[in-house]
């Protein structure tokens, strides 16, 4: 279980508990947090679960796999060193306190 804070582009914050084993995308979806669309359901095939991760947390996360790297090219306004596809981040206890900033829009 990890407490994750999702911050919408307009500044609205949502802090929720997300069970380990889910993805950061599923945590947003299951809590009806706006800003993550996840059109492909988590298959790393749409890039509509794009979000920005603060630098300190970005370094702690497992690395970006090649498939995610490719799909990030299709995300809206990706930023190197910040952008991740949230369906590719598995929640563990170690992610307690994670802050996820949602982009102005998805593609
Ligand atoms: Fe489609 Fe993440 S939900 S790439």
Backbone and ligand atoms as CSV (ligand in chain L), in Angstrom:
chain,resi,resn,atom,element,x,y,z
A,1,UNK,N,N,0.849,-1.197,0.000
A,1,UNK,CA,C,0.000,0.000,0.000
A,1,UNK,C,C,0.885,1.247,0.000
A,2,UNK,N,N,0.502,2.197,-0.804
A,2,UNK,CA,C,1.257,3.446,-0.856
A,2,UNK,C,C,0.279,4.608,-0.954
A,3,UNK,N,N,0.589,5.670,-0.263
A,3,UNK,CA,C,-0.194,6.901,-0.390
A,3,UNK,C,C,0.391,7.662,-1.579
A,4,UNK,N,N,-0.446,7.913,-2.562
A,4,UNK,CA,C,0.019,8.613,-3.759
A,4,UNK,C,C,-0.796,9.883,-3.934
A,5,UNK,N,N,-0.094,10.968,-4.231
A,5,UNK,CA,C,-0.771,12.238,-4.482
A,5,UNK,C,C,-0.742,12.522,-5.979
A,6,UNK,N,N,-1.916,12.655,-6.550
A,6,UNK,CA,C,-2.072,13.022,-7.956
A,6,UNK,C,C,-2.461,14.501,-7.981
A,7,UNK,N,N,-1.734,15.278,-8.740
A,7,UNK,CA,C,-2.030,16.714,-8.820
A,7,UNK,C,C,-2.485,17.039,-10.239
A,8,UNK,N,N,-3.730,17.462,-10.352
A,8,UNK,CA,C,-4.258,17.840,-11.661
A,8,UNK,C,C,-3.530,19.078,-12.165
A,9,UNK,N,N,-3.650,19.341,-13.447
A,9,UNK,CA,C,-2.962,20.493,-14.031
A,9,UNK,C,C,-3.446,21.799,-13.417
A,10,UNK,N,N,-4.688,21.816,-12.938
A,10,UNK,CA,C,-5.220,23.046,-12.321
A,10,UNK,C,C,-4.833,23.165,-10.849
A,11,UNK,N,N,-4.035,22.230,-10.360
A,11,UNK,CA,C,-3.546,22.311,-8.987
A,11,UNK,C,C,-4.335,21.492,-7.978
A,12,UNK,N,N,-5.456,20.941,-8.393
A,12,UNK,CA,C,-6.259,20.143,-7.466
A,12,UNK,C,C,-5.510,18.868,-7.092
A,13,UNK,N,N,-5.374,18.638,-5.797
A,13,UNK,CA,C,-4.639,17.467,-5.322
A,13,UNK,C,C,-5.585,16.368,-4.853
A,14,UNK,N,N,-5.211,15.145,-5.154
A,14,UNK,CA,C,-5.956,13.973,-4.682
A,14,UNK,C,C,-4.935,13.028,-4.051
A,15,UNK,N,N,-5.029,12.804,-2.761
A,15,UNK,CA,C,-4.133,11.846,-2.110
A,15,UNK,C,C,-4.942,10.610,-1.761
A,16,UNK,N,N,-4.518,9.475,-2.283
A,16,UNK,CA,C,-5.279,8.235,-2.123
A,16,UNK,C,C,-4.331,7.092,-1.759
A,17,UNK,N,N,-4.900,6.054,-1.149
A,17,UNK,CA,C,-4.146,4.837,-0.879
A,17,UNK,C,C,-4.291,3.917,-2.080
A,18,UNK,N,N,-3.174,3.423,-2.559
A,18,UNK,CA,C,-3.196,2.510,-3.702
A,18,UNK,C,C,-2.527,1.204,-3.277
A,19,UNK,N,N,-3.221,0.106,-3.518
A,19,UNK,CA,C,-2.707,-1.202,-3.097
A,19,UNK,C,C,-1.468,-1.580,-3.901
A,20,UNK,N,N,-0.540,-2.234,-3.234
A,20,UNK,CA,C,0.639,-2.757,-3.929
A,20,UNK,C,C,0.177,-3.763,-4.981
A,21,UNK,N,N,0.874,-3.754,-6.081
A,21,UNK,CA,C,0.524,-4.675,-7.167
A,21,UNK,C,C,-0.278,-3.998,-8.257
A,22,UNK,N,N,-1.030,-2.947,-7.882
A,22,UNK,CA,C,-1.699,-2.155,-8.916
A,22,UNK,C,C,-0.659,-1.261,-9.577
A,23,UNK,N,N,-1.058,-0.598,-10.634
A,23,UNK,CA,C,-0.165,0.396,-11.234
A,23,UNK,C,C,-0.615,1.788,-10.797
A,24,UNK,N,N,0.259,2.754,-11.007
A,24,UNK,CA,C,-0.086,4.138,-10.671
A,24,UNK,C,C,-1.288,4.586,-11.505
A,25,UNK,N,N,-1.371,4.115,-12.738
A,25,UNK,CA,C,-2.547,4.422,-13.577
A,25,UNK,C,C,-3.813,3.836,-12.950
A,26,UNK,N,N,-3.753,2.599,-12.502
A,26,UNK,CA,C,-4.943,1.959,-11.920
A,26,UNK,C,C,-5.366,2.672,-10.637
A,27,UNK,N,N,-4.406,3.198,-9.902
A,27,UNK,CA,C,-4.734,3.960,-8.698
A,27,UNK,C,C,-5.546,5.194,-9.034
A,28,UNK,N,N,-5.197,5.850,-10.124
A,28,UNK,CA,C,-5.961,7.031,-10.557
A,28,UNK,C,C,-7.334,6.616,-11.079
A,29,UNK,N,N,-7.339,5.617,-11.917
A,29,UNK,CA,C,-8.612,5.160,-12.509
A,29,UNK,C,C,-9.592,4.714,-11.421
A,30,UNK,N,N,-9.121,3.906,-10.490
A,30,UNK,CA,C,-10.005,3.344,-9.468
A,30,UNK,C,C,-10.533,4.405,-8.509
A,31,UNK,N,N,-9.845,5.542,-8.454
A,31,UNK,CA,C,-10.283,6.626,-7.567
A,31,UNK,C,C,-10.899,7.791,-8.338
A,32,UNK,N,N,-11.226,7.527,-9.618
A,32,UNK,CA,C,-11.900,8.529,-10.460
A,32,UNK,C,C,-11.165,9.862,-10.498
A,33,UNK,N,N,-9.859,9.791,-10.590
A,33,UNK,CA,C,-9.079,11.012,-10.661
A,33,UNK,C,C,-9.001,11.466,-12.118
A,34,UNK,N,N,-9.453,12.683,-12.401
A,34,UNK,CA,C,-9.440,13.139,-13.785
A,34,UNK,C,C,-8.025,13.408,-14.278
A,35,UNK,N,N,-7.806,13.239,-15.574
A,35,UNK,CA,C,-6.513,13.596,-16.154
A,35,UNK,C,C,-5.733,12.410,-16.663
A,36,UNK,N,N,-6.164,11.211,-16.287
A,36,UNK,CA,C,-5.533,10.003,-16.826
A,36,UNK,C,C,-6.620,9.254,-17.573
A,37,UNK,N,N,-6.416,9.039,-18.850
A,37,UNK,CA,C,-7.465,8.398,-19.645
A,37,UNK,C,C,-7.239,6.900,-19.793
A,38,UNK,N,N,-6.004,6.495,-20.026
A,38,UNK,CA,C,-5.659,5.067,-20.091
A,38,UNK,C,C,-6.506,4.316,-21.117
A,39,UNK,N,N,-6.535,4.829,-22.322
A,39,UNK,CA,C,-7.377,4.255,-23.373
A,39,UNK,C,C,-7.078,2.787,-23.657
A,40,UNK,N,N,-5.828,2.387,-23.530
A,40,UNK,CA,C,-5.491,0.995,-23.882
A,40,UNK,C,C,-5.596,0.065,-22.682
A,41,UNK,N,N,-5.973,0.587,-21.543
A,41,UNK,CA,C,-6.168,-0.264,-20.376
A,41,UNK,C,C,-4.887,-0.724,-19.704
A,42,UNK,N,N,-3.784,-0.127,-20.078
A,42,UNK,CA,C,-2.531,-0.462,-19.397
A,42,UNK,C,C,-1.584,-1.309,-20.211
A,43,UNK,N,N,-1.826,-1.411,-21.511
A,43,UNK,CA,C,-1.003,-2.265,-22.374
A,43,UNK,C,C,0.209,-1.544,-22.961
A,44,UNK,N,N,0.482,-0.337,-22.516
A,44,UNK,CA,C,1.593,0.465,-23.035
A,44,UNK,C,C,1.436,0.699,-24.538
A,45,UNK,N,N,0.205,1.002,-24.934
A,45,UNK,CA,C,-0.071,1.152,-26.358
A,45,UNK,C,C,-0.831,2.418,-26.703
A,46,UNK,N,N,-0.934,3.389,-25.761
A,46,UNK,CA,C,-1.727,4.572,-26.103
A,46,UNK,C,C,-1.084,5.887,-25.629
A,47,UNK,N,N,-0.349,5.870,-24.559
A,47,UNK,CA,C,0.299,7.038,-23.948
A,47,UNK,C,C,-0.675,8.028,-23.304
A,48,UNK,N,N,-1.934,7.639,-23.118
A,48,UNK,CA,C,-2.885,8.558,-22.476
A,48,UNK,C,C,-2.915,8.396,-20.953
A,49,UNK,N,N,-1.898,7.763,-20.424
A,49,UNK,CA,C,-1.743,7.685,-18.957
A,49,UNK,C,C,-0.492,8.451,-18.550
A,50,UNK,N,N,-0.059,9.349,-19.436
A,50,UNK,CA,C,1.178,10.114,-19.224
A,50,UNK,C,C,1.061,11.031,-18.013
A,51,UNK,N,N,2.149,11.124,-17.256
A,51,UNK,CA,C,2.214,12.052,-16.126
A,51,UNK,C,C,3.667,12.421,-15.875
A,52,UNK,N,N,3.844,13.476,-15.096
A,52,UNK,CA,C,5.187,13.946,-14.731
A,52,UNK,C,C,5.487,13.538,-13.292
A,53,UNK,N,N,6.701,13.090,-13.095
A,53,UNK,CA,C,7.147,12.663,-11.776
A,53,UNK,C,C,8.253,13.610,-11.322
A,54,UNK,N,N,8.174,14.076,-10.077
A,54,UNK,CA,C,9.234,14.959,-9.563
A,54,UNK,C,C,10.582,14.249,-9.615
A,55,UNK,N,N,11.639,15.040,-9.792
A,55,UNK,CA,C,12.973,14.473,-10.043
A,55,UNK,C,C,13.414,13.474,-8.976
A,56,UNK,N,N,13.186,13.782,-7.707
A,56,UNK,CA,C,13.624,12.874,-6.636
A,56,UNK,C,C,12.964,11.511,-6.762
A,57,UNK,N,N,11.687,11.524,-7.056
A,57,UNK,CA,C,10.963,10.264,-7.218
A,57,UNK,C,C,11.323,9.580,-8.535
A,58,UNK,N,N,11.522,10.359,-9.565
A,58,UNK,CA,C,11.844,9.783,-10.884
A,58,UNK,C,C,13.074,8.887,-10.770
A,59,UNK,N,N,14.068,9.355,-10.012
A,59,UNK,CA,C,15.311,8.576,-9.861
A,59,UNK,C,C,15.089,7.288,-9.085
A,60,UNK,N,N,14.102,7.276,-8.204
A,60,UNK,CA,C,13.874,6.085,-7.361
A,60,UNK,C,C,13.062,5.013,-8.073
A,61,UNK,N,N,12.362,5.400,-9.125
A,61,UNK,CA,C,11.502,4.437,-9.814
A,61,UNK,C,C,12.333,3.491,-10.665
A,62,UNK,N,N,11.821,2.268,-10.882
A,62,UNK,CA,C,12.495,1.390,-11.837
A,62,UNK,C,C,12.589,2.078,-13.189
A,63,UNK,N,N,13.618,1.765,-13.956
A,63,UNK,CA,C,13.884,2.459,-15.211
A,63,UNK,C,C,12.795,2.293,-16.259
A,64,UNK,N,N,12.885,3.144,-17.268
A,64,UNK,CA,C,11.917,3.131,-18.374
A,64,UNK,C,C,12.342,2.057,-19.373
A,65,UNK,N,N,11.430,1.129,-19.651
A,65,UNK,CA,C,11.717,0.075,-20.641
A,65,UNK,C,C,11.591,0.665,-22.049
A,66,UNK,N,N,12.162,-0.026,-23.016
A,66,UNK,CA,C,12.191,0.467,-24.398
A,66,UNK,C,C,10.790,0.761,-24.942
A,67,UNK,N,N,9.836,-0.126,-24.634
A,67,UNK,CA,C,8.479,0.063,-25.169
A,67,UNK,C,C,7.851,1.353,-24.618
A,68,UNK,N,N,8.051,1.582,-23.326
A,68,UNK,CA,C,7.518,2.808,-22.727
A,68,UNK,C,C,8.205,4.033,-23.340
A,69,UNK,N,N,9.500,3.934,-23.508
A,69,UNK,CA,C,10.265,5.034,-24.115
A,69,UNK,C,C,9.680,5.392,-25.482
A,70,UNK,N,N,9.399,4.371,-26.285
A,70,UNK,CA,C,8.833,4.606,-27.615
A,70,UNK,C,C,7.466,5.267,-27.520
A,71,UNK,N,N,6.621,4.764,-26.615
A,71,UNK,CA,C,5.267,5.311,-26.515
A,71,UNK,C,C,5.262,6.733,-25.965
A,72,UNK,N,N,6.248,7.066,-25.150
A,72,UNK,CA,C,6.308,8.425,-24.593
A,72,UNK,C,C,6.455,9.473,-25.695
A,73,UNK,N,N,7.021,9.068,-26.832
A,73,UNK,CA,C,7.134,10.006,-27.957
A,73,UNK,C,C,5.768,10.485,-28.429
A,74,UNK,N,N,4.739,9.701,-28.159
A,74,UNK,CA,C,3.390,10.053,-28.618
A,74,UNK,C,C,2.594,10.795,-27.549
A,75,UNK,N,N,3.163,10.935,-26.366
A,75,UNK,CA,C,2.457,11.626,-25.285
A,75,UNK,C,C,2.411,13.119,-25.575
A,76,UNK,N,N,1.460,13.809,-24.931
A,76,UNK,CA,C,1.379,15.254,-25.092
A,76,UNK,C,C,2.457,15.914,-24.233
A,77,UNK,N,N,3.348,16.668,-24.897
A,77,UNK,CA,C,4.367,17.469,-24.220
A,77,UNK,C,C,5.215,16.676,-23.207
A,78,UNK,N,N,5.840,15.588,-23.651
A,78,UNK,CA,C,6.677,14.818,-22.728
A,78,UNK,C,C,7.928,15.599,-22.323
A,79,UNK,N,N,8.392,15.385,-21.122
A,79,UNK,CA,C,9.599,16.066,-20.640
A,79,UNK,C,C,10.604,15.023,-20.171
A,80,UNK,N,N,11.806,15.033,-20.767
A,80,UNK,CA,C,12.827,14.069,-20.364
A,80,UNK,C,C,13.138,14.194,-18.875
A,81,UNK,N,N,13.290,13.069,-18.233
A,81,UNK,CA,C,13.619,13.083,-16.807
A,81,UNK,C,C,12.425,13.309,-15.908
A,82,UNK,N,N,11.244,13.456,-16.501
A,82,UNK,CA,C,10.022,13.667,-15.710
A,82,UNK,C,C,8.877,12.774,-16.180
A,83,UNK,N,N,8.776,12.596,-17.495
A,83,UNK,CA,C,7.605,11.922,-18.046
A,83,UNK,C,C,7.666,10.405,-17.854
A,84,UNK,N,N,6.541,9.853,-17.448
A,84,UNK,CA,C,6.385,8.397,-17.386
A,84,UNK,C,C,4.970,8.053,-17.848
A,85,UNK,N,N,4.821,6.820,-18.291
A,85,UNK,CA,C,3.490,6.269,-18.515
A,85,UNK,C,C,3.114,5.556,-17.220
A,86,UNK,N,N,2.043,6.037,-16.598
A,86,UNK,CA,C,1.744,5.557,-15.244
A,86,UNK,C,C,1.290,4.100,-15.217
A,87,UNK,N,N,0.894,3.566,-16.381
A,87,UNK,CA,C,0.519,2.146,-16.389
A,87,UNK,C,C,1.742,1.248,-16.301
A,88,UNK,N,N,2.903,1.837,-16.437
A,88,UNK,CA,C,4.130,1.040,-16.387
A,88,UNK,C,C,4.838,1.161,-15.040
A,89,UNK,N,N,4.203,1.807,-14.088
A,89,UNK,CA,C,4.800,1.942,-12.753
A,89,UNK,C,C,3.982,1.108,-11.773
A,90,UNK,N,N,4.577,0.019,-11.317
A,90,UNK,CA,C,3.915,-0.846,-10.332
A,90,UNK,C,C,4.037,-0.239,-8.942
A,91,UNK,N,N,2.937,-0.259,-8.221
A,91,UNK,CA,C,2.938,0.290,-6.868
A,91,UNK,C,C,3.511,-0.739,-5.889
A,92,UNK,N,N,4.423,-0.264,-5.059
A,92,UNK,CA,C,4.954,-1.052,-3.949
A,92,UNK,C,C,4.938,-0.153,-2.715
A,93,UNK,N,N,5.203,-0.740,-1.561
A,93,UNK,CA,C,5.261,0.066,-0.336
A,93,UNK,C,C,6.300,1.177,-0.457
A,94,UNK,N,N,7.320,0.921,-1.243
A,94,UNK,CA,C,8.400,1.911,-1.402
A,94,UNK,C,C,7.924,3.198,-2.075
A,95,UNK,N,N,6.787,3.138,-2.730
A,95,UNK,CA,C,6.288,4.335,-3.426
A,95,UNK,C,C,5.419,5.211,-2.517
A,96,UNK,N,N,5.368,4.884,-1.230
A,96,UNK,CA,C,4.568,5.683,-0.310
A,96,UNK,C,C,5.048,7.137,-0.340
A,97,UNK,N,N,4.129,8.052,-0.643
A,97,UNK,CA,C,4.485,9.475,-0.712
A,97,UNK,C,C,4.726,9.977,-2.126
A,98,UNK,N,N,4.612,9.079,-3.104
A,98,UNK,CA,C,4.836,9.472,-4.505
A,98,UNK,C,C,3.907,10.617,-4.921
A,99,UNK,N,N,4.462,11.551,-5.680
A,99,UNK,CA,C,3.670,12.667,-6.208
A,99,UNK,C,C,3.681,12.577,-7.727
A,100,UNK,N,N,2.497,12.600,-8.313
A,100,UNK,CA,C,2.326,12.452,-9.755
A,100,UNK,C,C,1.617,13.694,-10.271
A,101,UNK,N,N,2.231,14.392,-11.193
A,101,UNK,CA,C,1.612,15.612,-11.744
A,101,UNK,C,C,1.019,15.302,-13.121
A,102,UNK,N,N,-0.241,15.623,-13.266
A,102,UNK,CA,C,-0.938,15.279,-14.499
A,102,UNK,C,C,-0.775,16.395,-15.527
A,103,UNK,N,N,-0.623,16.021,-16.786
A,103,UNK,CA,C,-0.420,17.032,-17.821
A,103,UNK,C,C,-1.703,17.820,-18.102
A,104,UNK,N,N,-1.553,18.916,-18.832
A,104,UNK,CA,C,-2.712,19.747,-19.163
A,104,UNK,C,C,-3.750,18.944,-19.922
A,105,UNK,N,N,-3.265,18.032,-20.765
A,105,UNK,CA,C,-4.190,17.155,-21.493
A,105,UNK,C,C,-3.435,15.906,-21.915
A,106,UNK,N,N,-4.190,14.886,-22.261
A,106,UNK,CA,C,-3.588,13.731,-22.875
A,106,UNK,C,C,-3.721,13.931,-24.387
A,107,UNK,N,N,-3.139,13.085,-25.193
A,107,UNK,CA,C,-3.196,13.322,-26.634
A,107,UNK,C,C,-4.633,13.247,-27.156
L,1,LIG,FE1,FE,-2.204,3.038,-22.458
L,1,LIG,FE2,FE,-0.654,3.430,-20.308
L,1,LIG,S1,S,-2.768,3.050,-20.384
L,1,LIG,S2,S,-0.076,3.392,-22.385
